[in-house]
Amino acid sequence: MRKAVVYVEGPSDKTAMLALLRPLLDSKRSQGVEIGFYEPPKGDRKESIISKVPLKAVNIILNDETAVVVAMPDLYPRDKGFSHENIDDLKKGIFKNFDNALRRKGIDDKKSFRERFHVFCFKYDLEALILAAQEALKNRLGIKDLNPTWKIPVEDQNHDRPPKHVVMDLFREHGKKYVGTVDAPVILGSADYKQIAEQCSQCFKPFVEFLEGL
């Protein structure tokens, strides 16, 4: 059984991904690929993925020749861990930390290790996927119509008003409180991951395509 170890920032990301991607995860398991979602080591969640997960990835790859490791933080907030504004900056910084971890371990075969370590992100956070799941979102809110005040495509929000802030405001407008660990898996669990990927083609779709190709 091959293994993919995916680190996301917290429990809401983990449970939401398990709910949304269940058909894909089951399909890959039947093909001999086990995909697991994990929270990072203790500390600030984004900084932990950025700074601690690269070393964990090196150790996992060293000890399991079947494993690939994915670091998948939120793009928001900017500059946490190191200076970064966009996806390319974020990836570059995480791979730099990975290369430093290889160096500290005395590993010279950088290429083969890099082939088994991958970086994706939520842009700007998980809740972009919720904004894409409009029917499921309306059902959760108990409303018939949405009047979007956010940018389309949904991954085109920004650091000043990331998707989670949009979702929290939307819940408040309808007399509810958004709780990520509860609401995210319920909403995304009733959505079609392929449709969500098409609407979130900048960051989420490449991640889905990566999993499909394992």
Secondary structure, DSSP 8 states (H G I E B T S, - for coil): -EEEEEEESSHHHHHHHHHHTHHHHHHHHHTTEEEEEE--SSSSHHHHHHHTHHHHHHHHHHH-TTEEEEEE-BS-STTSSS--SSHHHHHHHHHHHHHHHHHHTT---HHHHHTTEEE--BSS-THHHHHH-HHHHHHHHT-S-----S-SSGGG--SSS-HHHHHHHHHHHTT----HHHHHHHHHHTS-HHHHHHHTTTTHHHHHHHHHT-
